[in-house]
Amino acid sequence: MIDLVGDRGKRFKVISLAAVLALVVFAATFALGGYSEPEHFLQKPGGMIAFAFIGCWILIILAKLIMTPLLQRDENYYEKGCDDSNV
């Protein structure tokens, strides 16, 4: 996958591109009449499947973008604080 942890500019470009792409998809769906019917989206055939699929991908991408920088440590993280030399 794309390494978005270290490069702040690349991360900003990818997030901006995703936001613009989501806006374009929303606008196209709105223009085609996807939101004009009174029937709820989840009641349409395949609505729950599409909702779950898109929701899972959003969770995966958000976890990769947000949690990875918070939890990832460099290779020598545990070796830096080693004080076993005095034992």
PDB file of N, CA, C and O in Angstrom:
ATOM      1  N   MET A   1       0.845  -1.176   0.000  1.00  0.00           N
ATOM      2  CA  MET A   1       0.000   0.000   0.000  1.00  0.00           C
ATOM      3  C   MET A   1       0.892   1.242   0.000  1.00  0.00           C
ATOM      4  O   MET A   1       2.110   1.143   0.146  1.00  0.00           O
ATOM      5  N   ILE A   2       0.297   2.360  -0.159  1.00  0.00           N
ATOM      6  CA  ILE A   2       1.034   3.623  -0.208  1.00  0.00           C
ATOM      7  C   ILE A   2       1.569   3.945   1.185  1.00  0.00           C
ATOM      8  O   ILE A   2       0.842   3.866   2.175  1.00  0.00           O
ATOM      9  N   ASP A   3       2.856   4.310   1.249  1.00  0.00           N
ATOM     10  CA  ASP A   3       3.445   4.689   2.528  1.00  0.00           C
ATOM     11  C   ASP A   3       3.083   6.143   2.822  1.00  0.00           C
ATOM     12  O   ASP A   3       3.666   7.066   2.254  1.00  0.00           O
ATOM     13  N   LEU A   4       2.123   6.332   3.708  1.00  0.00           N
ATOM     14  CA  LEU A   4       1.644   7.674   4.033  1.00  0.00           C
ATOM     15  C   LEU A   4       2.124   8.146   5.392  1.00  0.00           C
ATOM     16  O   LEU A   4       1.753   9.229   5.844  1.00  0.00           O
ATOM     17  N   VAL A   5       2.944   7.339   6.043  1.00  0.00           N
ATOM     18  CA  VAL A   5       3.333   7.663   7.402  1.00  0.00           C
ATOM     19  C   VAL A   5       4.366   8.784   7.428  1.00  0.00           C
ATOM     20  O   VAL A   5       4.208   9.753   8.170  1.00  0.00           O
ATOM     21  N   GLY A   6       5.425   8.659   6.622  1.00  0.00           N
ATOM     22  CA  GLY A   6       6.519   9.598   6.717  1.00  0.00           C
ATOM     23  C   GLY A   6       6.367  10.851   5.887  1.00  0.00           C
ATOM     24  O   GLY A   6       6.869  11.906   6.275  1.00  0.00           O
ATOM     25  N   ASP A   7       5.697  10.768   4.767  1.00  0.00           N
ATOM     26  CA  ASP A   7       5.621  11.893   3.841  1.00  0.00           C
ATOM     27  C   ASP A   7       4.319  12.653   4.055  1.00  0.00           C
ATOM     28  O   ASP A   7       3.249  12.184   3.666  1.00  0.00           O
ATOM     29  N   ARG A   8       4.410  13.806   4.664  1.00  0.00           N
ATOM     30  CA  ARG A   8       3.216  14.591   4.996  1.00  0.00           C
ATOM     31  C   ARG A   8       2.543  15.140   3.742  1.00  0.00           C
ATOM     32  O   ARG A   8       1.315  15.202   3.677  1.00  0.00           O
ATOM     33  N   GLY A   9       3.329  15.537   2.750  1.00  0.00           N
ATOM     34  CA  GLY A   9       2.760  16.073   1.517  1.00  0.00           C
ATOM     35  C   GLY A   9       1.986  15.025   0.749  1.00  0.00           C
ATOM     36  O   GLY A   9       0.914  15.309   0.214  1.00  0.00           O
ATOM     37  N   LYS A  10       2.523  13.808   0.688  1.00  0.00           N
ATOM     38  CA  LYS A  10       1.837  12.727  -0.022  1.00  0.00           C
ATOM     39  C   LYS A  10       0.539  12.360   0.694  1.00  0.00           C
ATOM     40  O   LYS A  10      -0.475  12.087   0.052  1.00  0.00           O
ATOM     41  N   ARG A  11       0.578  12.355   2.028  1.00  0.00           N
ATOM     42  CA  ARG A  11      -0.616  12.044   2.800  1.00  0.00           C
ATOM     43  C   ARG A  11      -1.708  13.075   2.539  1.00  0.00           C
ATOM     44  O   ARG A  11      -2.875  12.716   2.381  1.00  0.00           O
ATOM     45  N   PHE A  12      -1.338  14.355   2.492  1.00  0.00           N
ATOM     46  CA  PHE A  12      -2.304  15.414   2.238  1.00  0.00           C
ATOM     47  C   PHE A  12      -2.901  15.281   0.840  1.00  0.00           C
ATOM     48  O   PHE A  12      -4.102  15.475   0.654  1.00  0.00           O
ATOM     49  N   LYS A  13      -2.057  14.950  -0.148  1.00  0.00           N
ATOM     50  CA  LYS A  13      -2.560  14.783  -1.510  1.00  0.00           C
ATOM     51  C   LYS A  13      -3.542  13.623  -1.613  1.00  0.00           C
ATOM     52  O   LYS A  13      -4.570  13.739  -2.280  1.00  0.00           O
ATOM     53  N   VAL A  14      -3.236  12.511  -0.960  1.00  0.00           N
ATOM     54  CA  VAL A  14      -4.122  11.344  -1.025  1.00  0.00           C
ATOM     55  C   VAL A  14      -5.449  11.631  -0.329  1.00  0.00           C
ATOM     56  O   VAL A  14      -6.508  11.267  -0.840  1.00  0.00           O
ATOM     57  N   ILE A  15      -5.401  12.277   0.824  1.00  0.00           N
ATOM     58  CA  ILE A  15      -6.636  12.597   1.537  1.00  0.00           C
ATOM     59  C   ILE A  15      -7.470  13.599   0.742  1.00  0.00           C
ATOM     60  O   ILE A  15      -8.694  13.481   0.680  1.00  0.00           O
ATOM     61  N   SER A  16      -6.814  14.578   0.138  1.00  0.00           N
ATOM     62  CA  SER A  16      -7.530  15.554  -0.689  1.00  0.00           C
ATOM     63  C   SER A  16      -8.158  14.893  -1.907  1.00  0.00           C
ATOM     64  O   SER A  16      -9.301  15.184  -2.259  1.00  0.00           O
ATOM     65  N   LEU A  17      -7.406  13.999  -2.550  1.00  0.00           N
ATOM     66  CA  LEU A  17      -7.932  13.278  -3.705  1.00  0.00           C
ATOM     67  C   LEU A  17      -9.129  12.416  -3.326  1.00  0.00           C
ATOM     68  O   LEU A  17     -10.108  12.343  -4.069  1.00  0.00           O
ATOM     69  N   ALA A  18      -9.050  11.765  -2.167  1.00  0.00           N
ATOM     70  CA  ALA A  18     -10.172  10.943  -1.709  1.00  0.00           C
ATOM     71  C   ALA A  18     -11.405  11.791  -1.431  1.00  0.00           C
ATOM     72  O   ALA A  18     -12.521  11.379  -1.745  1.00  0.00           O
ATOM     73  N   ALA A  19     -11.216  12.968  -0.847  1.00  0.00           N
ATOM     74  CA  ALA A  19     -12.344  13.856  -0.566  1.00  0.00           C
ATOM     75  C   ALA A  19     -12.983  14.361  -1.857  1.00  0.00           C
ATOM     76  O   ALA A  19     -14.208  14.413  -1.968  1.00  0.00           O
ATOM     77  N   VAL A  20     -12.154  14.734  -2.830  1.00  0.00           N
ATOM     78  CA  VAL A  20     -12.682  15.206  -4.115  1.00  0.00           C
ATOM     79  C   VAL A  20     -13.405  14.076  -4.839  1.00  0.00           C
ATOM     80  O   VAL A  20     -14.461  14.288  -5.434  1.00  0.00           O
ATOM     81  N   LEU A  21     -12.832  12.878  -4.787  1.00  0.00           N
ATOM     82  CA  LEU A  21     -13.463  11.724  -5.432  1.00  0.00           C
ATOM     83  C   LEU A  21     -14.811  11.415  -4.785  1.00  0.00           C
ATOM     84  O   LEU A  21     -15.778  11.114  -5.484  1.00  0.00           O
ATOM     85  N   ALA A  22     -14.884  11.488  -3.453  1.00  0.00           N
ATOM     86  CA  ALA A  22     -16.152  11.252  -2.762  1.00  0.00           C
ATOM     87  C   ALA A  22     -17.183  12.310  -3.143  1.00  0.00           C
ATOM     88  O   ALA A  22     -18.361  11.996  -3.313  1.00  0.00           O
ATOM     89  N   LEU A  23     -16.753  13.546  -3.275  1.00  0.00           N
ATOM     90  CA  LEU A  23     -17.661  14.621  -3.674  1.00  0.00           C
ATOM     91  C   LEU A  23     -18.168  14.411  -5.096  1.00  0.00           C
ATOM     92  O   LEU A  23     -19.344  14.648  -5.371  1.00  0.00           O
ATOM     93  N   VAL A  24     -17.300  13.971  -6.001  1.00  0.00           N
ATOM     94  CA  VAL A  24     -17.708  13.715  -7.380  1.00  0.00           C
ATOM     95  C   VAL A  24     -18.705  12.554  -7.441  1.00  0.00           C
ATOM     96  O   VAL A  24     -19.695  12.618  -8.169  1.00  0.00           O
ATOM     97  N   VAL A  25     -18.440  11.500  -6.675  1.00  0.00           N
ATOM     98  CA  VAL A  25     -19.373  10.361  -6.650  1.00  0.00           C
ATOM     99  C   VAL A  25     -20.725  10.797  -6.091  1.00  0.00           C
ATOM    100  O   VAL A  25     -21.767  10.415  -6.623  1.00  0.00           O
ATOM    101  N   PHE A  26     -20.716  11.585  -5.034  1.00  0.00           N
ATOM    102  CA  PHE A  26     -21.970  12.086  -4.463  1.00  0.00           C
ATOM    103  C   PHE A  26     -22.720  12.949  -5.478  1.00  0.00           C
ATOM    104  O   PHE A  26     -23.933  12.809  -5.633  1.00  0.00           O
ATOM    105  N   ALA A  27     -22.004  13.839  -6.170  1.00  0.00           N
ATOM    106  CA  ALA A  27     -22.649  14.720  -7.147  1.00  0.00           C
ATOM    107  C   ALA A  27     -23.230  13.919  -8.309  1.00  0.00           C
ATOM    108  O   ALA A  27     -24.332  14.213  -8.773  1.00  0.00           O
ATOM    109  N   ALA A  28     -22.499  12.908  -8.784  1.00  0.00           N
ATOM    110  CA  ALA A  28     -22.994  12.086  -9.879  1.00  0.00           C
ATOM    111  C   ALA A  28     -24.233  11.297  -9.448  1.00  0.00           C
ATOM    112  O   ALA A  28     -25.192  11.178 -10.211  1.00  0.00           O
ATOM    113  N   THR A  29     -24.213  10.768  -8.243  1.00  0.00           N
ATOM    114  CA  THR A  29     -25.375  10.032  -7.737  1.00  0.00           C
ATOM    115  C   THR A  29     -26.577  10.946  -7.577  1.00  0.00           C
ATOM    116  O   THR A  29     -27.705  10.556  -7.879  1.00  0.00           O
ATOM    117  N   PHE A  30     -26.338  12.148  -7.106  1.00  0.00           N
ATOM    118  CA  PHE A  30     -27.420  13.114  -6.943  1.00  0.00           C
ATOM    119  C   PHE A  30     -27.995  13.519  -8.298  1.00  0.00           C
ATOM    120  O   PHE A  30     -29.210  13.648  -8.446  1.00  0.00           O
ATOM    121  N   ALA A  31     -27.122  13.719  -9.289  1.00  0.00           N
ATOM    122  CA  ALA A  31     -27.571  14.129 -10.622  1.00  0.00           C
ATOM    123  C   ALA A  31     -28.356  13.028 -11.311  1.00  0.00           C
ATOM    124  O   ALA A  31     -29.268  13.312 -12.087  1.00  0.00           O
ATOM    125  N   LEU A  32     -28.018  11.785 -11.042  1.00  0.00           N
ATOM    126  CA  LEU A  32     -28.725  10.665 -11.651  1.00  0.00           C
ATOM    127  C   LEU A  32     -30.019  10.312 -10.920  1.00  0.00           C
ATOM    128  O   LEU A  32     -30.729   9.393 -11.329  1.00  0.00           O
ATOM    129  N   GLY A  33     -30.326  11.023  -9.859  1.00  0.00           N
ATOM    130  CA  GLY A  33     -31.584  10.804  -9.146  1.00  0.00           C
ATOM    131  C   GLY A  33     -31.497   9.763  -8.061  1.00  0.00           C
ATOM    132  O   GLY A  33     -32.520   9.205  -7.664  1.00  0.00           O
ATOM    133  N   GLY A  34     -30.335   9.489  -7.579  1.00  0.00           N
ATOM    134  CA  GLY A  34     -30.169   8.478  -6.545  1.00  0.00           C
ATOM    135  C   GLY A  34     -30.762   8.855  -5.209  1.00  0.00           C
ATOM    136  O   GLY A  34     -31.084   7.980  -4.405  1.00  0.00           O
ATOM    137  N   TYR A  35     -30.913  10.150  -4.958  1.00  0.00           N
ATOM    138  CA  TYR A  35     -31.435  10.608  -3.677  1.00  0.00           C
ATOM    139  C   TYR A  35     -32.850  11.177  -3.778  1.00  0.00           C
ATOM    140  O   TYR A  35     -33.371  11.705  -2.796  1.00  0.00           O
ATOM    141  N   SER A  36     -33.474  11.077  -4.946  1.00  0.00           N
ATOM    142  CA  SER A  36     -34.790  11.683  -5.116  1.00  0.00           C
ATOM    143  C   SER A  36     -35.929  10.770  -4.681  1.00  0.00           C
ATOM    144  O   SER A  36     -37.034  11.250  -4.430  1.00  0.00           O
ATOM    145  N   GLU A  37     -35.690   9.492  -4.588  1.00  0.00           N
ATOM    146  CA  GLU A  37     -36.754   8.570  -4.209  1.00  0.00           C
ATOM    147  C   GLU A  37     -36.962   8.598  -2.695  1.00  0.00           C
ATOM    148  O   GLU A  37     -36.006   8.770  -1.938  1.00  0.00           O
ATOM    149  N   PRO A  38     -38.214   8.427  -2.254  1.00  0.00           N
ATOM    150  CA  PRO A  38     -38.452   8.409  -0.813  1.00  0.00           C
ATOM    151  C   PRO A  38     -37.979   7.106  -0.160  1.00  0.00           C
ATOM    152  O   PRO A  38     -37.834   7.043   1.060  1.00  0.00           O
ATOM    153  N   GLU A  39     -37.740   6.071  -0.966  1.00  0.00           N
ATOM    154  CA  GLU A  39     -37.286   4.796  -0.423  1.00  0.00           C
ATOM    155  C   GLU A  39     -35.872   4.949   0.131  1.00  0.00           C
ATOM    156  O   GLU A  39     -35.024   5.599  -0.480  1.00  0.00           O
ATOM    157  N   HIS A  40     -35.632   4.362   1.265  1.00  0.00           N
ATOM    158  CA  HIS A  40     -34.329   4.457   1.905  1.00  0.00           C
ATOM    159  C   HIS A  40     -33.306   3.613   1.144  1.00  0.00           C
ATOM    160  O   HIS A  40     -33.638   2.566   0.587  1.00  0.00           O
ATOM    161  N   PHE A  41     -32.058   4.084   1.129  1.00  0.00           N
ATOM    162  CA  PHE A  41     -30.989   3.415   0.389  1.00  0.00           C
ATOM    163  C   PHE A  41     -30.789   1.973   0.853  1.00  0.00           C
ATOM    164  O   PHE A  41     -30.552   1.085   0.034  1.00  0.00           O
ATOM    165  N   LEU A  42     -30.882   1.739   2.150  1.00  0.00           N
ATOM    166  CA  LEU A  42     -30.631   0.402   2.669  1.00  0.00           C
ATOM    167  C   LEU A  42     -31.760  -0.569   2.377  1.00  0.00           C
ATOM    168  O   LEU A  42     -31.578  -1.779   2.513  1.00  0.00           O
ATOM    169  N   GLN A  43     -32.925  -0.067   1.979  1.00  0.00           N
ATOM    170  CA  GLN A  43     -34.041  -0.944   1.652  1.00  0.00           C
ATOM    171  C   GLN A  43     -34.007  -1.406   0.200  1.00  0.00           C
ATOM    172  O   GLN A  43     -34.761  -2.303  -0.177  1.00  0.00           O
ATOM    173  N   LYS A  44     -33.154  -0.815  -0.613  1.00  0.00           N
ATOM    174  CA  LYS A  44     -33.027  -1.239  -2.001  1.00  0.00           C
ATOM    175  C   LYS A  44     -32.264  -2.557  -2.056  1.00  0.00           C
ATOM    176  O   LYS A  44     -31.495  -2.857  -1.143  1.00  0.00           O
ATOM    177  N   PRO A  45     -32.462  -3.350  -3.108  1.00  0.00           N
ATOM    178  CA  PRO A  45     -31.717  -4.604  -3.231  1.00  0.00           C
ATOM    179  C   PRO A  45     -30.211  -4.340  -3.302  1.00  0.00           C
ATOM    180  O   PRO A  45     -29.743  -3.562  -4.133  1.00  0.00           O
ATOM    181  N   GLY A  46     -29.482  -4.986  -2.436  1.00  0.00           N
ATOM    182  CA  GLY A  46     -28.030  -4.820  -2.394  1.00  0.00           C
ATOM    183  C   GLY A  46     -27.573  -3.609  -1.623  1.00  0.00           C
ATOM    184  O   GLY A  46     -26.374  -3.338  -1.566  1.00  0.00           O
ATOM    185  N   GLY A  47     -28.486  -2.875  -1.028  1.00  0.00           N
ATOM    186  CA  GLY A  47     -28.129  -1.668  -0.293  1.00  0.00           C
ATOM    187  C   GLY A  47     -27.291  -1.952   0.938  1.00  0.00           C
ATOM    188  O   GLY A  47     -26.313  -1.253   1.202  1.00  0.00           O
ATOM    189  N   MET A  48     -27.665  -2.965   1.685  1.00  0.00           N
ATOM    190  CA  MET A  48     -26.901  -3.325   2.882  1.00  0.00           C
ATOM    191  C   MET A  48     -25.514  -3.841   2.513  1.00  0.00           C
ATOM    192  O   MET A  48     -24.538  -3.568   3.211  1.00  0.00           O
ATOM    193  N   ILE A  49     -25.431  -4.591   1.408  1.00  0.00           N
ATOM    194  CA  ILE A  49     -24.136  -5.107   0.963  1.00  0.00           C
ATOM    195  C   ILE A  49     -23.219  -3.952   0.575  1.00  0.00           C
ATOM    196  O   ILE A  49     -22.049  -3.931   0.958  1.00  0.00           O
ATOM    197  N   ALA A  50     -23.736  -3.004  -0.175  1.00  0.00           N
ATOM    198  CA  ALA A  50     -22.927  -1.857  -0.591  1.00  0.00           C
ATOM    199  C   ALA A  50     -22.523  -1.019   0.620  1.00  0.00           C
ATOM    200  O   ALA A  50     -21.385  -0.557   0.700  1.00  0.00           O
ATOM    201  N   PHE A  51     -23.438  -0.820   1.557  1.00  0.00           N
ATOM    202  CA  PHE A  51     -23.143  -0.053   2.757  1.00  0.00           C
ATOM    203  C   PHE A  51     -22.036  -0.714   3.581  1.00  0.00           C
ATOM    204  O   PHE A  51     -21.117  -0.043   4.051  1.00  0.00           O
ATOM    205  N   ALA A  52     -22.133  -2.027   3.748  1.00  0.00           N
ATOM    206  CA  ALA A  52     -21.123  -2.748   4.521  1.00  0.00           C
ATOM    207  C   ALA A  52     -19.772  -2.735   3.818  1.00  0.00           C
ATOM    208  O   ALA A  52     -18.742  -2.557   4.467  1.00  0.00           O
ATOM    209  N   PHE A  53     -19.762  -2.920   2.503  1.00  0.00           N
ATOM    210  CA  PHE A  53     -18.511  -2.940   1.751  1.00  0.00           C
ATOM    211  C   PHE A  53     -17.805  -1.587   1.820  1.00  0.00           C
ATOM    212  O   PHE A  53     -16.603  -1.514   2.075  1.00  0.00           O
ATOM    213  N   ILE A  54     -18.558  -0.530   1.591  1.00  0.00           N
ATOM    214  CA  ILE A  54     -17.969   0.816   1.636  1.00  0.00           C
ATOM    215  C   ILE A  54     -17.538   1.166   3.063  1.00  0.00           C
ATOM    216  O   ILE A  54     -16.480   1.761   3.265  1.00  0.00           O
ATOM    217  N   GLY A  55     -18.348   0.801   4.036  1.00  0.00           N
ATOM    218  CA  GLY A  55     -18.000   1.077   5.428  1.00  0.00           C
ATOM    219  C   GLY A  55     -16.737   0.356   5.869  1.00  0.00           C
ATOM    220  O   GLY A  55     -15.922   0.925   6.595  1.00  0.00           O
ATOM    221  N   CYS A  56     -16.565  -0.883   5.442  1.00  0.00           N
ATOM    222  CA  CYS A  56     -15.345  -1.623   5.792  1.00  0.00           C
ATOM    223  C   CYS A  56     -14.123  -0.973   5.189  1.00  0.00           C
ATOM    224  O   CYS A  56     -13.094  -0.856   5.853  1.00  0.00           O
ATOM    225  N   TRP A  57     -14.215  -0.545   3.936  1.00  0.00           N
ATOM    226  CA  TRP A  57     -13.059   0.100   3.304  1.00  0.00           C
ATOM    227  C   TRP A  57     -12.740   1.437   3.965  1.00  0.00           C
ATOM    228  O   TRP A  57     -11.572   1.799   4.101  1.00  0.00           O
ATOM    229  N   ILE A  58     -13.759   2.160   4.370  1.00  0.00           N
ATOM    230  CA  ILE A  58     -13.510   3.432   5.064  1.00  0.00           C
ATOM    231  C   ILE A  58     -12.804   3.172   6.386  1.00  0.00           C
ATOM    232  O   ILE A  58     -11.869   3.892   6.737  1.00  0.00           O
ATOM    233  N   LEU A  59     -13.237   2.151   7.128  1.00  0.00           N
ATOM    234  CA  LEU A  59     -12.576   1.825   8.388  1.00  0.00           C
ATOM    235  C   LEU A  59     -11.132   1.404   8.186  1.00  0.00           C
ATOM    236  O   LEU A  59     -10.260   1.794   8.962  1.00  0.00           O
ATOM    237  N   ILE A  60     -10.866   0.613   7.152  1.00  0.00           N
ATOM    238  CA  ILE A  60      -9.500   0.164   6.874  1.00  0.00           C
ATOM    239  C   ILE A  60      -8.609   1.344   6.521  1.00  0.00           C
ATOM    240  O   ILE A  60      -7.491   1.454   7.025  1.00  0.00           O
ATOM    241  N   ILE A  61      -9.094   2.224   5.660  1.00  0.00           N
ATOM    242  CA  ILE A  61      -8.284   3.361   5.234  1.00  0.00           C
ATOM    243  C   ILE A  61      -8.043   4.317   6.396  1.00  0.00           C
ATOM    244  O   ILE A  61      -6.929   4.812   6.567  1.00  0.00           O
ATOM    245  N   LEU A  62      -9.071   4.581   7.196  1.00  0.00           N
ATOM    246  CA  LEU A  62      -8.887   5.459   8.348  1.00  0.00           C
ATOM    247  C   LEU A  62      -7.923   4.861   9.369  1.00  0.00           C
ATOM    248  O   LEU A  62      -7.121   5.577   9.968  1.00  0.00           O
ATOM    249  N   ALA A  63      -8.007   3.541   9.565  1.00  0.00           N
ATOM    250  CA  ALA A  63      -7.077   2.904  10.491  1.00  0.00           C
ATOM    251  C   ALA A  63      -5.652   3.018   9.982  1.00  0.00           C
ATOM    252  O   ALA A  63      -4.726   3.245  10.762  1.00  0.00           O
ATOM    253  N   LYS A  64      -5.472   2.861   8.688  1.00  0.00           N
ATOM    254  CA  LYS A  64      -4.129   2.964   8.111  1.00  0.00           C
ATOM    255  C   LYS A  64      -3.606   4.387   8.207  1.00  0.00           C
ATOM    256  O   LYS A  64      -2.435   4.585   8.530  1.00  0.00           O
ATOM    257  N   LEU A  65      -4.434   5.375   7.938  1.00  0.00           N
ATOM    258  CA  LEU A  65      -3.988   6.765   7.932  1.00  0.00           C
ATOM    259  C   LEU A  65      -3.825   7.356   9.331  1.00  0.00           C
ATOM    260  O   LEU A  65      -2.916   8.154   9.563  1.00  0.00           O
ATOM    261  N   ILE A  66      -4.693   6.973  10.261  1.00  0.00           N
ATOM    262  CA  ILE A  66      -4.693   7.606  11.573  1.00  0.00           C
ATOM    263  C   ILE A  66      -3.922   6.788  12.608  1.00  0.00           C
ATOM    264  O   ILE A  66      -3.099   7.337  13.341  1.00  0.00           O
ATOM    265  N   MET A  67      -4.177   5.498  12.674  1.00  0.00           N
ATOM    266  CA  MET A  67      -3.592   4.694  13.735  1.00  0.00           C
ATOM    267  C   MET A  67      -2.139   4.314  13.479  1.00  0.00           C
ATOM    268  O   MET A  67      -1.366   4.180  14.428  1.00  0.00           O
ATOM    269  N   THR A  68      -1.754   4.139  12.231  1.00  0.00           N
ATOM    270  CA  THR A  68      -0.379   3.736  11.949  1.00  0.00           C
ATOM    271  C   THR A  68       0.634   4.753  12.446  1.00  0.00           C
ATOM    272  O   THR A  68       1.600   4.355  13.096  1.00  0.00           O
ATOM    273  N   PRO A  69       0.470   6.051  12.176  1.00  0.00           N
ATOM    274  CA  PRO A  69       1.457   6.991  12.712  1.00  0.00           C
ATOM    275  C   PRO A  69       1.490   7.037  14.236  1.00  0.00           C
ATOM    276  O   PRO A  69       2.530   7.332  14.824  1.00  0.00           O
ATOM    277  N   LEU A  70       0.370   6.751  14.874  1.00  0.00           N
ATOM    278  CA  LEU A  70       0.336   6.787  16.332  1.00  0.00           C
ATOM    279  C   LEU A  70       1.005   5.573  16.971  1.00  0.00           C
ATOM    280  O   LEU A  70       1.612   5.685  18.036  1.00  0.00           O
ATOM    281  N   LEU A  71       0.895   4.411  16.321  1.00  0.00           N
ATOM    282  CA  LEU A  71       1.359   3.167  16.930  1.00  0.00           C
ATOM    283  C   LEU A  71       2.695   2.666  16.407  1.00  0.00           C
ATOM    284  O   LEU A  71       3.357   1.880  17.085  1.00  0.00           O
ATOM    285  N   GLN A  72       3.100   3.086  15.251  1.00  0.00           N
ATOM    286  CA  GLN A  72       4.308   2.544  14.640  1.00  0.00           C
ATOM    287  C   GLN A  72       5.559   3.150  15.283  1.00  0.00           C
ATOM    288  O   GLN A  72       5.639   4.360  15.496  1.00  0.00           O
ATOM    289  N   ARG A  73       6.528   2.291  15.584  1.00  0.00           N
ATOM    290  CA  ARG A  73       7.802   2.709  16.161  1.00  0.00           C
ATOM    291  C   ARG A  73       8.922   2.372  15.182  1.00  0.00           C
ATOM    292  O   ARG A  73       8.760   1.511  14.318  1.00  0.00           O
ATOM    293  N   ASP A  74      10.058   3.054  15.321  1.00  0.00           N
ATOM    294  CA  ASP A  74      11.176   2.754  14.435  1.00  0.00           C
ATOM    295  C   ASP A  74      11.807   1.414  14.821  1.00  0.00           C
ATOM    296  O   ASP A  74      11.465   0.830  15.849  1.00  0.00           O
ATOM    297  N   GLU A  75      12.730   0.939  13.986  1.00  0.00           N
ATOM    298  CA  GLU A  75      13.300  -0.399  14.165  1.00  0.00           C
ATOM    299  C   GLU A  75      14.043  -0.553  15.486  1.00  0.00           C
ATOM    300  O   GLU A  75      13.949  -1.604  16.120  1.00  0.00           O
ATOM    301  N   ASN A  76      14.762   0.444  15.903  1.00  0.00           N
ATOM    302  CA  ASN A  76      15.600   0.344  17.087  1.00  0.00           C
ATOM    303  C   ASN A  76      14.935   0.936  18.326  1.00  0.00           C
ATOM    304  O   ASN A  76      15.626   1.405  19.231  1.00  0.00           O
ATOM    305  N   TYR A  77      13.650   0.921  18.378  1.00  0.00           N
ATOM    306  CA  TYR A  77      12.912   1.547  19.485  1.00  0.00           C
ATOM    307  C   TYR A  77      13.259   0.895  20.820  1.00  0.00           C
ATOM    308  O   TYR A  77      13.503   1.588  21.808  1.00  0.00           O
ATOM    309  N   TYR A  78      13.281  -0.435  20.849  1.00  0.00           N
ATOM    310  CA  TYR A  78      13.530  -1.129  22.100  1.00  0.00           C
ATOM    311  C   TYR A  78      15.019  -1.183  22.444  1.00  0.00           C
ATOM    312  O   TYR A  78      15.374  -1.338  23.613  1.00  0.00           O
ATOM    313  N   GLU A  79      15.877  -1.059  21.465  1.00  0.00           N
ATOM    314  CA  GLU A  79      17.309  -1.092  21.718  1.00  0.00           C
ATOM    315  C   GLU A  79      17.823   0.230  22.257  1.00  0.00           C
ATOM    316  O   GLU A  79      18.844   0.253  22.943  1.00  0.00           O
ATOM    317  N   LYS A  80      17.160   1.305  21.973  1.00  0.00           N
ATOM    318  CA  LYS A  80      17.601   2.636  22.433  1.00  0.00           C
ATOM    319  C   LYS A  80      17.543   2.742  23.949  1.00  0.00           C
ATOM    320  O   LYS A  80      18.444   3.326  24.551  1.00  0.00           O
ATOM    321  N   GLY A  81      16.543   2.212  24.565  1.00  0.00           N
ATOM    322  CA  GLY A  81      16.378   2.339  26.007  1.00  0.00           C
ATOM    323  C   GLY A  81      16.946   1.184  26.789  1.00  0.00           C
ATOM    324  O   GLY A  81      16.618   1.010  27.962  1.00  0.00           O
ATOM    325  N   CYS A  82      17.787   0.393  26.167  1.00  0.00           N
ATOM    326  CA  CYS A  82      18.333  -0.779  26.833  1.00  0.00           C
ATOM    327  C   CYS A  82      19.366  -0.351  27.880  1.00  0.00           C
ATOM    328  O   CYS A  82      20.354   0.304  27.548  1.00  0.00           O
ATOM    329  N   ASP A  83      19.139  -0.718  29.131  1.00  0.00           N
ATOM    330  CA  ASP A  83      20.081  -0.394  30.190  1.00  0.00           C
ATOM    331  C   ASP A  83      20.577  -1.671  30.862  1.00  0.00           C
ATOM    332  O   ASP A  83      20.821  -1.682  32.069  1.00  0.00           O
ATOM    333  N   ASP A  84      20.727  -2.753  30.084  1.00  0.00           N
ATOM    334  CA  ASP A  84      21.197  -4.037  30.612  1.00  0.00           C
ATOM    335  C   ASP A  84      22.704  -4.069  30.779  1.00  0.00           C
ATOM    336  O   ASP A  84      23.234  -5.061  31.279  1.00  0.00           O
ATOM    337  N   SER A  85      23.410  -3.032  30.385  1.00  0.00           N
ATOM    338  CA  SER A  85      24.863  -3.048  30.470  1.00  0.00           C
ATOM    339  C   SER A  85      25.343  -3.018  31.925  1.00  0.00           C
ATOM    340  O   SER A  85      26.447  -3.485  32.206  1.00  0.00           O
ATOM    341  N   ASN A  86      24.562  -2.495  32.837  1.00  0.00           N
ATOM    342  CA  ASN A  86      24.984  -2.428  34.232  1.00  0.00           C
ATOM    343  C   ASN A  86      24.611  -3.678  35.032  1.00  0.00           C
ATOM    344  O   ASN A  86      24.906  -3.743  36.226  1.00  0.00           O
ATOM    345  N   VAL A  87      23.985  -4.652  34.422  1.00  0.00           N
ATOM    346  CA  VAL A  87      23.576  -5.876  35.119  1.00  0.00           C
ATOM    347  C   VAL A  87      24.657  -6.911  35.030  1.00  0.00           C
ATOM    348  O   VAL A  87      24.502  -8.013  35.557  1.00  0.00           O
TER     349      VAL A  87
END
